Amino acid sequence: MSQLEQLPTTDSGHVVKRHATEWLKGLDEATAKEIRDSVVAKPKDFSGSKYATEVSDIRITGAPEFVETIGSLFKPLLQLEGEETRLEINLQRTEDRDTGELTDNYALYLSVAERG
């Protein structure tokens, strides 16, 4: 079981920021092999939406091992938490669109926002 799967979540599957930040700080940097090994190929008939935005935003979704491996690459973003900017982090289990049930997969969203 991954570290991600061991984090406490709310009833809706969200990990509170404090726990998500501690998890991200504790991740080891992934090697190229670990990144390759964590990827599951997209089926050839896959279709999905893409989001266009001017704001920098990171969205990682998939198996816990994949989210944890790729999430480790973004640890430098933690340094952007300060007086002028804050790190927005949303870490949660994903929901099946058809049934509304939580899946075993996770989503990690990261962005930086100005403090106002």
Phi and psi in radians as a Rosetta constraint file:
Dihedral C 1 N 2 CA 2 C 2 CIRCULARHARMONIC -1.318 0.35
Dihedral N 2 CA 2 C 2 N 3 CIRCULARHARMONIC 2.871 0.35
Dihedral C 2 N 3 CA 3 C 3 CIRCULARHARMONIC -1.070 0.35
Dihedral N 3 CA 3 C 3 N 4 CIRCULARHARMONIC -0.666 0.35
Dihedral C 3 N 4 CA 4 C 4 CIRCULARHARMONIC -1.034 0.35
Dihedral N 4 CA 4 C 4 N 5 CIRCULARHARMONIC -0.762 0.35
Dihedral C 4 N 5 CA 5 C 5 CIRCULARHARMONIC -1.183 0.35
Dihedral N 5 CA 5 C 5 N 6 CIRCULARHARMONIC -0.304 0.35
Dihedral C 5 N 6 CA 6 C 6 CIRCULARHARMONIC -1.584 0.35
Dihedral N 6 CA 6 C 6 N 7 CIRCULARHARMONIC -0.129 0.35
Dihedral C 6 N 7 CA 7 C 7 CIRCULARHARMONIC -1.249 0.35
Dihedral N 7 CA 7 C 7 N 8 CIRCULARHARMONIC 2.480 0.35
Dihedral C 7 N 8 CA 8 C 8 CIRCULARHARMONIC -1.213 0.35
Dihedral N 8 CA 8 C 8 N 9 CIRCULARHARMONIC 2.514 0.35
Dihedral C 8 N 9 CA 9 C 9 CIRCULARHARMONIC -2.247 0.35
Dihedral N 9 CA 9 C 9 N 10 CIRCULARHARMONIC 2.794 0.35
Dihedral C 9 N 10 CA 10 C 10 CIRCULARHARMONIC -1.325 0.35
Dihedral N 10 CA 10 C 10 N 11 CIRCULARHARMONIC 3.057 0.35
Dihedral C 10 N 11 CA 11 C 11 CIRCULARHARMONIC -1.061 0.35
Dihedral N 11 CA 11 C 11 N 12 CIRCULARHARMONIC -0.461 0.35
Dihedral C 11 N 12 CA 12 C 12 CIRCULARHARMONIC -1.564 0.35
Dihedral N 12 CA 12 C 12 N 13 CIRCULARHARMONIC 0.050 0.35
Dihedral C 12 N 13 CA 13 C 13 CIRCULARHARMONIC 1.640 0.35
Dihedral N 13 CA 13 C 13 N 14 CIRCULARHARMONIC 0.053 0.35
Dihedral C 13 N 14 CA 14 C 14 CIRCULARHARMONIC -1.432 0.35
Dihedral N 14 CA 14 C 14 N 15 CIRCULARHARMONIC 2.498 0.35
Dihedral C 14 N 15 CA 15 C 15 CIRCULARHARMONIC -1.741 0.35
Dihedral N 15 CA 15 C 15 N 16 CIRCULARHARMONIC 2.236 0.35
Dihedral C 15 N 16 CA 16 C 16 CIRCULARHARMONIC -1.129 0.35
Dihedral N 16 CA 16 C 16 N 17 CIRCULARHARMONIC 2.664 0.35
Dihedral C 16 N 17 CA 17 C 17 CIRCULARHARMONIC -0.949 0.35
Dihedral N 17 CA 17 C 17 N 18 CIRCULARHARMONIC -0.755 0.35
Dihedral C 17 N 18 CA 18 C 18 CIRCULARHARMONIC -1.004 0.35
Dihedral N 18 CA 18 C 18 N 19 CIRCULARHARMONIC -0.823 0.35
Dihedral C 18 N 19 CA 19 C 19 CIRCULARHARMONIC -1.204 0.35
Dihedral N 19 CA 19 C 19 N 20 CIRCULARHARMONIC -0.672 0.35
Dihedral C 19 N 20 CA 20 C 20 CIRCULARHARMONIC -1.134 0.35
Dihedral N 20 CA 20 C 20 N 21 CIRCULARHARMONIC -0.705 0.35
Dihedral C 20 N 21 CA 21 C 21 CIRCULARHARMONIC -1.178 0.35
Dihedral N 21 CA 21 C 21 N 22 CIRCULARHARMONIC -0.760 0.35
Dihedral C 21 N 22 CA 22 C 22 CIRCULARHARMONIC -1.071 0.35
Dihedral N 22 CA 22 C 22 N 23 CIRCULARHARMONIC -0.723 0.35
Dihedral C 22 N 23 CA 23 C 23 CIRCULARHARMONIC -1.061 0.35
Dihedral N 23 CA 23 C 23 N 24 CIRCULARHARMONIC -0.827 0.35
Dihedral C 23 N 24 CA 24 C 24 CIRCULARHARMONIC -1.113 0.35
Dihedral N 24 CA 24 C 24 N 25 CIRCULARHARMONIC -0.729 0.35
Dihedral C 24 N 25 CA 25 C 25 CIRCULARHARMONIC -1.057 0.35
Dihedral N 25 CA 25 C 25 N 26 CIRCULARHARMONIC -0.607 0.35
Dihedral C 25 N 26 CA 26 C 26 CIRCULARHARMONIC -1.448 0.35
Dihedral N 26 CA 26 C 26 N 27 CIRCULARHARMONIC -0.106 0.35
Dihedral C 26 N 27 CA 27 C 27 CIRCULARHARMONIC -1.282 0.35
Dihedral N 27 CA 27 C 27 N 28 CIRCULARHARMONIC 2.420 0.35
Dihedral C 27 N 28 CA 28 C 28 CIRCULARHARMONIC -1.430 0.35
Dihedral N 28 CA 28 C 28 N 29 CIRCULARHARMONIC 2.601 0.35
Dihedral C 28 N 29 CA 29 C 29 CIRCULARHARMONIC -1.136 0.35
Dihedral N 29 CA 29 C 29 N 30 CIRCULARHARMONIC 2.307 0.35
Dihedral C 29 N 30 CA 30 C 30 CIRCULARHARMONIC -1.321 0.35
Dihedral N 30 CA 30 C 30 N 31 CIRCULARHARMONIC 2.522 0.35
Dihedral C 30 N 31 CA 31 C 31 CIRCULARHARMONIC -1.502 0.35
Dihedral N 31 CA 31 C 31 N 32 CIRCULARHARMONIC 2.867 0.35
Dihedral C 31 N 32 CA 32 C 32 CIRCULARHARMONIC -1.002 0.35
Dihedral N 32 CA 32 C 32 N 33 CIRCULARHARMONIC -0.701 0.35
Dihedral C 32 N 33 CA 33 C 33 CIRCULARHARMONIC -1.126 0.35
Dihedral N 33 CA 33 C 33 N 34 CIRCULARHARMONIC -0.767 0.35
Dihedral C 33 N 34 CA 34 C 34 CIRCULARHARMONIC -1.075 0.35
Dihedral N 34 CA 34 C 34 N 35 CIRCULARHARMONIC -0.679 0.35
Dihedral C 34 N 35 CA 35 C 35 CIRCULARHARMONIC -1.110 0.35
Dihedral N 35 CA 35 C 35 N 36 CIRCULARHARMONIC -0.854 0.35
Dihedral C 35 N 36 CA 36 C 36 CIRCULARHARMONIC -1.060 0.35
Dihedral N 36 CA 36 C 36 N 37 CIRCULARHARMONIC -0.774 0.35
Dihedral C 36 N 37 CA 37 C 37 CIRCULARHARMONIC -1.166 0.35
Dihedral N 37 CA 37 C 37 N 38 CIRCULARHARMONIC -0.408 0.35
Dihedral C 37 N 38 CA 38 C 38 CIRCULARHARMONIC -1.500 0.35
Dihedral N 38 CA 38 C 38 N 39 CIRCULARHARMONIC -0.212 0.35
Dihedral C 38 N 39 CA 39 C 39 CIRCULARHARMONIC -1.424 0.35
Dihedral N 39 CA 39 C 39 N 40 CIRCULARHARMONIC 2.367 0.35
Dihedral C 39 N 40 CA 40 C 40 CIRCULARHARMONIC -1.905 0.35
Dihedral N 40 CA 40 C 40 N 41 CIRCULARHARMONIC 2.196 0.35
Dihedral C 40 N 41 CA 41 C 41 CIRCULARHARMONIC -1.103 0.35
Dihedral N 41 CA 41 C 41 N 42 CIRCULARHARMONIC 2.539 0.35
Dihedral C 41 N 42 CA 42 C 42 CIRCULARHARMONIC -1.347 0.35
Dihedral N 42 CA 42 C 42 N 43 CIRCULARHARMONIC 2.280 0.35
Dihedral C 42 N 43 CA 43 C 43 CIRCULARHARMONIC -1.020 0.35
Dihedral N 43 CA 43 C 43 N 44 CIRCULARHARMONIC 2.572 0.35
Dihedral C 43 N 44 CA 44 C 44 CIRCULARHARMONIC -1.101 0.35
Dihedral N 44 CA 44 C 44 N 45 CIRCULARHARMONIC -0.467 0.35
Dihedral C 44 N 45 CA 45 C 45 CIRCULARHARMONIC -1.611 0.35
Dihedral N 45 CA 45 C 45 N 46 CIRCULARHARMONIC 0.186 0.35
Dihedral C 45 N 46 CA 46 C 46 CIRCULARHARMONIC -1.136 0.35
Dihedral N 46 CA 46 C 46 N 47 CIRCULARHARMONIC 2.443 0.35
Dihedral C 46 N 47 CA 47 C 47 CIRCULARHARMONIC -2.427 0.35
Dihedral N 47 CA 47 C 47 N 48 CIRCULARHARMONIC 2.537 0.35
Dihedral C 47 N 48 CA 48 C 48 CIRCULARHARMONIC -2.847 0.35
Dihedral N 48 CA 48 C 48 N 49 CIRCULARHARMONIC 3.001 0.35
Dihedral C 48 N 49 CA 49 C 49 CIRCULARHARMONIC -1.674 0.35
Dihedral N 49 CA 49 C 49 N 50 CIRCULARHARMONIC 2.713 0.35
Dihedral C 49 N 50 CA 50 C 50 CIRCULARHARMONIC -2.146 0.35
Dihedral N 50 CA 50 C 50 N 51 CIRCULARHARMONIC 2.569 0.35
Dihedral C 50 N 51 CA 51 C 51 CIRCULARHARMONIC -1.925 0.35
Dihedral N 51 CA 51 C 51 N 52 CIRCULARHARMONIC 2.174 0.35
Dihedral C 51 N 52 CA 52 C 52 CIRCULARHARMONIC -1.691 0.35
Dihedral N 52 CA 52 C 52 N 53 CIRCULARHARMONIC 2.267 0.35
Dihedral C 52 N 53 CA 53 C 53 CIRCULARHARMONIC -2.681 0.35
Dihedral N 53 CA 53 C 53 N 54 CIRCULARHARMONIC 2.658 0.35
Dihedral C 53 N 54 CA 54 C 54 CIRCULARHARMONIC -1.486 0.35
Dihedral N 54 CA 54 C 54 N 55 CIRCULARHARMONIC -0.292 0.35
Dihedral C 54 N 55 CA 55 C 55 CIRCULARHARMONIC -1.508 0.35
Dihedral N 55 CA 55 C 55 N 56 CIRCULARHARMONIC 2.374 0.35
Dihedral C 55 N 56 CA 56 C 56 CIRCULARHARMONIC -1.194 0.35
Dihedral N 56 CA 56 C 56 N 57 CIRCULARHARMONIC 2.267 0.35
Dihedral C 56 N 57 CA 57 C 57 CIRCULARHARMONIC -2.587 0.35
Dihedral N 57 CA 57 C 57 N 58 CIRCULARHARMONIC 2.417 0.35
Dihedral C 57 N 58 CA 58 C 58 CIRCULARHARMONIC -1.999 0.35
Dihedral N 58 CA 58 C 58 N 59 CIRCULARHARMONIC 2.280 0.35
Dihedral C 58 N 59 CA 59 C 59 CIRCULARHARMONIC -2.311 0.35
Dihedral N 59 CA 59 C 59 N 60 CIRCULARHARMONIC 2.117 0.35
Dihedral C 59 N 60 CA 60 C 60 CIRCULARHARMONIC -2.163 0.35
Dihedral N 60 CA 60 C 60 N 61 CIRCULARHARMONIC 2.208 0.35
Dihedral C 60 N 61 CA 61 C 61 CIRCULARHARMONIC -2.333 0.35
Dihedral N 61 CA 61 C 61 N 62 CIRCULARHARMONIC 2.606 0.35
Dihedral C 61 N 62 CA 62 C 62 CIRCULARHARMONIC 2.594 0.35
Dihedral N 62 CA 62 C 62 N 63 CIRCULARHARMONIC -2.831 0.35
Dihedral C 62 N 63 CA 63 C 63 CIRCULARHARMONIC -1.056 0.35
Dihedral N 63 CA 63 C 63 N 64 CIRCULARHARMONIC 2.629 0.35
Dihedral C 63 N 64 CA 64 C 64 CIRCULARHARMONIC -0.926 0.35
Dihedral N 64 CA 64 C 64 N 65 CIRCULARHARMONIC -0.689 0.35
Dihedral C 64 N 65 CA 65 C 65 CIRCULARHARMONIC -1.116 0.35
Dihedral N 65 CA 65 C 65 N 66 CIRCULARHARMONIC -0.673 0.35
Dihedral C 65 N 66 CA 66 C 66 CIRCULARHARMONIC -1.182 0.35
Dihedral N 66 CA 66 C 66 N 67 CIRCULARHARMONIC -0.847 0.35
Dihedral C 66 N 67 CA 67 C 67 CIRCULARHARMONIC -1.072 0.35
Dihedral N 67 CA 67 C 67 N 68 CIRCULARHARMONIC -0.712 0.35
Dihedral C 67 N 68 CA 68 C 68 CIRCULARHARMONIC -1.166 0.35
Dihedral N 68 CA 68 C 68 N 69 CIRCULARHARMONIC -0.745 0.35
Dihedral C 68 N 69 CA 69 C 69 CIRCULARHARMONIC -1.140 0.35
Dihedral N 69 CA 69 C 69 N 70 CIRCULARHARMONIC -0.858 0.35
Dihedral C 69 N 70 CA 70 C 70 CIRCULARHARMONIC -1.277 0.35
Dihedral N 70 CA 70 C 70 N 71 CIRCULARHARMONIC -0.640 0.35
Dihedral C 70 N 71 CA 71 C 71 CIRCULARHARMONIC -0.986 0.35
Dihedral N 71 CA 71 C 71 N 72 CIRCULARHARMONIC -0.564 0.35
Dihedral C 71 N 72 CA 72 C 72 CIRCULARHARMONIC -1.086 0.35
Dihedral N 72 CA 72 C 72 N 73 CIRCULARHARMONIC -0.421 0.35
Dihedral C 72 N 73 CA 73 C 73 CIRCULARHARMONIC -1.250 0.35
Dihedral N 73 CA 73 C 73 N 74 CIRCULARHARMONIC -0.295 0.35
Dihedral C 73 N 74 CA 74 C 74 CIRCULARHARMONIC -1.820 0.35
Dihedral N 74 CA 74 C 74 N 75 CIRCULARHARMONIC 0.231 0.35
Dihedral C 74 N 75 CA 75 C 75 CIRCULARHARMONIC -0.952 0.35
Dihedral N 75 CA 75 C 75 N 76 CIRCULARHARMONIC -0.601 0.35
Dihedral C 75 N 76 CA 76 C 76 CIRCULARHARMONIC -1.034 0.35
Dihedral N 76 CA 76 C 76 N 77 CIRCULARHARMONIC -0.387 0.35
Dihedral C 76 N 77 CA 77 C 77 CIRCULARHARMONIC -1.142 0.35
Dihedral N 77 CA 77 C 77 N 78 CIRCULARHARMONIC -0.395 0.35
Dihedral C 77 N 78 CA 78 C 78 CIRCULARHARMONIC -1.056 0.35
Dihedral N 78 CA 78 C 78 N 79 CIRCULARHARMONIC -0.464 0.35
Dihedral C 78 N 79 CA 79 C 79 CIRCULARHARMONIC -1.246 0.35
Dihedral N 79 CA 79 C 79 N 80 CIRCULARHARMONIC -0.197 0.35
Dihedral C 79 N 80 CA 80 C 80 CIRCULARHARMONIC -1.475 0.35
Dihedral N 80 CA 80 C 80 N 81 CIRCULARHARMONIC -0.059 0.35
Dihedral C 80 N 81 CA 81 C 81 CIRCULARHARMONIC -1.351 0.35
Dihedral N 81 CA 81 C 81 N 82 CIRCULARHARMONIC 1.977 0.35
Dihedral C 81 N 82 CA 82 C 82 CIRCULARHARMONIC -2.863 0.35
Dihedral N 82 CA 82 C 82 N 83 CIRCULARHARMONIC -2.815 0.35
Dihedral C 82 N 83 CA 83 C 83 CIRCULARHARMONIC -1.200 0.35
Dihedral N 83 CA 83 C 83 N 84 CIRCULARHARMONIC -0.592 0.35
Dihedral C 83 N 84 CA 84 C 84 CIRCULARHARMONIC -1.683 0.35
Dihedral N 84 CA 84 C 84 N 85 CIRCULARHARMONIC -0.486 0.35
Dihedral C 84 N 85 CA 85 C 85 CIRCULARHARMONIC -2.372 0.35
Dihedral N 85 CA 85 C 85 N 86 CIRCULARHARMONIC 2.796 0.35
Dihedral C 85 N 86 CA 86 C 86 CIRCULARHARMONIC -2.351 0.35
Dihedral N 86 CA 86 C 86 N 87 CIRCULARHARMONIC 2.604 0.35
Dihedral C 86 N 87 CA 87 C 87 CIRCULARHARMONIC -1.493 0.35
Dihedral N 87 CA 87 C 87 N 88 CIRCULARHARMONIC 2.158 0.35
Dihedral C 87 N 88 CA 88 C 88 CIRCULARHARMONIC -1.642 0.35
Dihedral N 88 CA 88 C 88 N 89 CIRCULARHARMONIC 2.159 0.35
Dihedral C 88 N 89 CA 89 C 89 CIRCULARHARMONIC -2.309 0.35
Dihedral N 89 CA 89 C 89 N 90 CIRCULARHARMONIC 2.274 0.35
Dihedral C 89 N 90 CA 90 C 90 CIRCULARHARMONIC -2.262 0.35
Dihedral N 90 CA 90 C 90 N 91 CIRCULARHARMONIC 2.055 0.35
Dihedral C 90 N 91 CA 91 C 91 CIRCULARHARMONIC -2.215 0.35
Dihedral N 91 CA 91 C 91 N 92 CIRCULARHARMONIC 2.134 0.35
Dihedral C 91 N 92 CA 92 C 92 CIRCULARHARMONIC -2.721 0.35
Dihedral N 92 CA 92 C 92 N 93 CIRCULARHARMONIC 2.770 0.35
Dihedral C 92 N 93 CA 93 C 93 CIRCULARHARMONIC -1.259 0.35
Dihedral N 93 CA 93 C 93 N 94 CIRCULARHARMONIC 2.582 0.35
Dihedral C 93 N 94 CA 94 C 94 CIRCULARHARMONIC -1.522 0.35
Dihedral N 94 CA 94 C 94 N 95 CIRCULARHARMONIC 2.754 0.35
Dihedral C 94 N 95 CA 95 C 95 CIRCULARHARMONIC -1.958 0.35
Dihedral N 95 CA 95 C 95 N 96 CIRCULARHARMONIC 2.400 0.35
Dihedral C 95 N 96 CA 96 C 96 CIRCULARHARMONIC -1.227 0.35
Dihedral N 96 CA 96 C 96 N 97 CIRCULARHARMONIC 2.153 0.35
Dihedral C 96 N 97 CA 97 C 97 CIRCULARHARMONIC -1.121 0.35
Dihedral N 97 CA 97 C 97 N 98 CIRCULARHARMONIC -0.545 0.35
Dihedral C 97 N 98 CA 98 C 98 CIRCULARHARMONIC -1.382 0.35
Dihedral N 98 CA 98 C 98 N 99 CIRCULARHARMONIC -0.740 0.35
Dihedral C 98 N 99 CA 99 C 99 CIRCULARHARMONIC -1.767 0.35
Dihedral N 99 CA 99 C 99 N 100 CIRCULARHARMONIC -0.353 0.35
Dihedral C 99 N 100 CA 100 C 100 CIRCULARHARMONIC 1.366 0.35
Dihedral N 100 CA 100 C 100 N 101 CIRCULARHARMONIC 0.007 0.35
Dihedral C 100 N 101 CA 101 C 101 CIRCULARHARMONIC -1.409 0.35
Dihedral N 101 CA 101 C 101 N 102 CIRCULARHARMONIC 2.573 0.35
Dihedral C 101 N 102 CA 102 C 102 CIRCULARHARMONIC -1.214 0.35
Dihedral N 102 CA 102 C 102 N 103 CIRCULARHARMONIC 2.449 0.35
Dihedral C 102 N 103 CA 103 C 103 CIRCULARHARMONIC -1.713 0.35
Dihedral N 103 CA 103 C 103 N 104 CIRCULARHARMONIC -3.116 0.35
Dihedral C 103 N 104 CA 104 C 104 CIRCULARHARMONIC -1.499 0.35
Dihedral N 104 CA 104 C 104 N 105 CIRCULARHARMONIC -0.049 0.35
Dihedral C 104 N 105 CA 105 C 105 CIRCULARHARMONIC -1.561 0.35
Dihedral N 105 CA 105 C 105 N 106 CIRCULARHARMONIC 2.886 0.35
Dihedral C 105 N 106 CA 106 C 106 CIRCULARHARMONIC -2.255 0.35
Dihedral N 106 CA 106 C 106 N 107 CIRCULARHARMONIC 2.805 0.35
Dihedral C 106 N 107 CA 107 C 107 CIRCULARHARMONIC -2.249 0.35
Dihedral N 107 CA 107 C 107 N 108 CIRCULARHARMONIC 2.359 0.35
Dihedral C 107 N 108 CA 108 C 108 CIRCULARHARMONIC -2.168 0.35
Dihedral N 108 CA 108 C 108 N 109 CIRCULARHARMONIC 2.137 0.35
Dihedral C 108 N 109 CA 109 C 109 CIRCULARHARMONIC -2.036 0.35
Dihedral N 109 CA 109 C 109 N 110 CIRCULARHARMONIC 2.299 0.35
Dihedral C 109 N 110 CA 110 C 110 CIRCULARHARMONIC -2.290 0.35
Dihedral N 110 CA 110 C 110 N 111 CIRCULARHARMONIC 2.399 0.35
Dihedral C 110 N 111 CA 111 C 111 CIRCULARHARMONIC -2.728 0.35
Dihedral N 111 CA 111 C 111 N 112 CIRCULARHARMONIC 2.912 0.35
Dihedral C 111 N 112 CA 112 C 112 CIRCULARHARMONIC -2.056 0.35
Dihedral N 112 CA 112 C 112 N 113 CIRCULARHARMONIC 2.333 0.35
Dihedral C 112 N 113 CA 113 C 113 CIRCULARHARMONIC -2.177 0.35
Dihedral N 113 CA 113 C 113 N 114 CIRCULARHARMONIC 2.518 0.35
Dihedral C 113 N 114 CA 114 C 114 CIRCULARHARMONIC -1.202 0.35
Dihedral N 114 CA 114 C 114 N 115 CIRCULARHARMONIC 2.520 0.35
Dihedral C 114 N 115 CA 115 C 115 CIRCULARHARMONIC -1.469 0.35
Dihedral N 115 CA 115 C 115 N 116 CIRCULARHARMONIC 2.442 0.35
